[in-house]
Amino acid sequence: MNTPIGRDFKRSTRRNGGGLSLSRDFFVGLGIGLCVAAGVYGWQQRALREVAAASETPRPQPRPAARRDAGVPEAGSEESPVQYDFYDMLPKVEVVVPEREKKPKPEAPPTSLIDRPGVYVLQPGAYRDQAEAEVLRAKLARLGVEAVVQRIAIDADVFHRVRIGPISDLEALNRTRARLRAADINAVVIRVGD
């Protein structure tokens, strides 16, 4: 083995410009970055100038509408251009939009009398909860109107509807409707057999 014993195997660094190449690369990259930044800045300034110039140009004046019965205007006649103040008036106009009510107003029950003969049933309400239907039935009993609560099932839903009737006398039907209207109770009129 021919290894010299006194030799140092540590890495030796050369001092012949290793530090200069790093600084030279840094400054070259910095110069390229500054050139790109200057180019982008100039491009943006040119775009801003174009936008400013476009906003300063006057808007084209609208042409007056040609009348159908006037025909073709003569070459020698001069018509005064129509001046529209639309562009000046619009920014000064304030439009007030009314707020919508959160709850729509219920439709007023029809006040017309029923005069078509037949058998009728009045239905002032239908509820999922039986207790609510019983409360309405009790309210109707205090008014002197006899009502029944019927349990019906529609698909998977169960409803309890409050019904008055059947009533075949039109005078009694119209009196009952007037009583319900006076108590602010809306009832659906159902003609049996339709």
Phi, psi and omega in degrees: 000123183256061177256128178287135184285327185272006183277140178265123182267010176294149179293136178257140179259141178266140181253025186266035174119014177298323179285330181288324181292327178292314181291325178296316177297321179299312183289329176293315178297319178298319179295317178296318179298319178294323178294318179295316180297320179294322178295317179295319179298316179296320178297318179294320180295322178294319179295320178295321178295322179295320179294318179295321179292324180291326181284339179276344180290140181291148178287147179292140179281134179291145179276144177292147180291135180282136178282143182289325184273351183281333181080203182273130179291149181288155183292328184277342184276141177248127176259139178286134182293144179282131179262123177254133179261017185302315184292333178274326185281325187300313181295340182271350184273131177250126181258124179262120180259119181291146178283143178281146176289144182290324182242122179293147180289135179291148180290142178291140179294146181295138183260002182287146179280146178273125182236000178276120183295148179158187178254129185237154173230137175257134179236101180281348179183159174219128187230152173283327182266128182293328180298320178295321178295321179292325177297316179294320179298319178294321178297319178293324178296323177294333177278352181088020180248126180274128181225159177233153177254123180248135177264125179230152178241126177240112186055243181261357182265144177243129179238154175239109183257142179261125183230145176242126176118190019284145181237124179254343179276118184293326178294315179296322179297313181292325176295317180296318178297321179294320177297317179295319178297320180295328179271007180061044176243123178272132179231140176275132178266123181240124177271120182287134179101353178269000000 
